Amino acid sequence: MTKTDVIPRKDGRINFSRMLLLIVFAGLLLLTLTRSFLLLTDIVPQTSGSTIRQIGYAILIVIAAGAAWADKRFARMVVAPLPVLIALLWCWFSAAWSPTPGVTIQRLVVTSAVIWLAFLCTDRIGTRRAVLVAQTALLAALIVNYAGILFDPVHSIHDYPSPWSKGQWRGYMGHKNIAGTMAALTALLFVFHGSASTRLLRYAVAIAAAIFVGFTQSRTSMLALGGALAVGILVLRLAGPIARTANEPGRTRFGRIGFGIAALVVFLLLFLTIDGELLLDATRNPETWSGRAQIWQPMIVAYLERPFFGTGYAAFWTQTTGAAAMAQDASRLGGVTQGHNGYLDLATQVGLPGLLLALAAMAAWPVAMAARVVRADAAICALSMALLFFYLADNLTETSLFDGDQIPHVFAVMALALLAATVRRRAPSNAAPETTPAPDRTHRRRRRRSTSGGARPVTDPV
């Protein structure tokens, strides 16, 4: 047990306030994983699903606020890092110029609630408990979706049993891409976190989840899962060199690489904004990018018209005229509600400053914290970086970047919360390690000889 999971009670039991927050965190994941079931399937009427979700979030916010206020040890109610708060604040500012401020505020309430609840609960219940709750929720969702494939294929397989159906699994998630995301996140959480005694069970669940991803035929989820696994394994392999940079001056090798990548991204985005014809030329053929170009081009037009402010958070898809109507009418399915590219979607809504702030919060800040986190808990660092890579890769063809309670966004926020909780509670770099390693055989022999001779025992170095 690390310091991030120490509960300040002599009997070692979790207190009542933290128990409430553990329940709140489980409720947040329940609302997240059932979002598509309530809103995208015909099993539950959409109006009823929206009402259930609104009531659910209201209850969770009240319980979390009460639990945090009741515990005197909770010195802070705001536990999110500054980059996340700044990006969220810019999104709130966009309500001032949004043509549909009511929709903007409604969506931002959900986004803000998700961020606050995820950070507060993870910080208070501890990183290991948070991961365990997430693993339990994802495993339950995987079992339910497998049961749907076996016993209710009409709702669980796309176009079943049409002769032209490709047999794309979706379970009760409403769409194969959402189901693929859920299963891929399940694989990541079970691969990178857990005890050695549960390794066989964890890997079995991860394999079952990976198989489900394959049968969804979601190429985005499959490619993002492969890349995320590689990133997590790389972090574990380089844990030593990364951890050693925690005490070095700011201009280390990793710092220079990170700064260079950030500068390159900013330059590229500025260049594409100034010379927007490059983006438009890349989307002139509506059949390119698996047909997504017909949606992206009207969005690019809207972005180039308002590159600094955008249309307002969540406002683009609620408009009925202009570029939004063009994008909605362009879909071969008769209408769309998201841009199938989180970066373009967010830039269209909150402009280039909002996109850069979101990238700073969801990508630059975690990389900057990696050295400090891996020093305290390499498994948490590997898991968090894998989840964030999956999130960033998934947004190349889907939209969830800084977007409410979309499944990838919620688990990316959880990854940030894991990093923040580990950094906040870890021991100072010049202090003794959290746990003193057992002395090796040489130390034991020297200690026995020194003690038998009446001399002072040799102590292990700190």
Buried (B, 14 or more C-beta within 10 A) or exposed (E): EBBBBEBEEEEEEBBEBBEBBBBBBBBBBBBBBBBBBBBBBEEBEEEEBEEBBEEBBEEBBEBBBEBBEEBEEBEEEEBBBEBBBEBBEBBBBBBEBBBBBEBBBEBBBBBBBBBBBBBBBBBBBBBBBBBBBBBEBBBEBBEBBBEBBEEBEEBBBBEBEEEEEEBBBBBBBBBBBBBBBBBBBBBBBBBBBBEEEEEEEBBEBBEBBBEBBBBBBBEBBBBBBBBBBEBBBBBBEBBEEBBEBBEEEEEBEBBEEBBEEBEEBBEEBEEBBEEBEEBBEBBEEBEEBEBBBBBBBBBBBBBBEBBEBBBBBBBBBBBEEBBBEBBBEBBEEEEBEBBBBBBBBBBBBBBBBBBBBBBBBBBBBBBBBBBBBBBBBBBBBBBBBBBBBBBBBBBBBBBBBBBBBBBBBBBBBBBBBBBBBBBEBBEEEEEEEBEEEEBEEEBEEEBEEEEEEEEEEBEEEE
